[in-house]
Amino acid sequence: MERTYIPADYLPVLVQSIVALGFVSITMLLTHVIGGKRNRIHTLRKEENFECGIEVKGNARFPFSVKYFLIAILFVLFDVEIIFFYPWAINFKEFGWDGFWEMLVFLGFLLFGFWYIIKKGALDWNENK
């Protein structure tokens, strides 16, 4: 028997959303009203970066290598793809041979992508190239 949903079924979600938005709105309003006001006077001493009492040496805005960001993006990409192994490992008996072959195809795509980034030199940090 198929259950039909009526708008009253969604009432708890609506109440929770209203409470959450109300809490955020009231909190932001109260911090604006009763919070301390900043002194608008800007001096060079106030504009300096504070690093736990250590005197600043040089500029903190030096350029990062693009390789750093590439590695970070690749890590997130492959990490998210690896997460798909967990549900498959939990339910692999239910999937049968079809699930096994589909996971092998997925693993093939994953390894091909990894091989591709290695061949492109994305993981090579050698500056002498």
Secondary structure, DSSP 8 states (H G I E B T S, - for coil): ------GGGGHHHHHHHHHHHHHHHHHHHHHHHHS--------HHHHS--BTTB---S-S-----HHHHHHHHHHHHHHHHHHTHHHHHHSHHHHHHHHHHHHHHHHHHHHHHHHHHHHTTTT---TT-
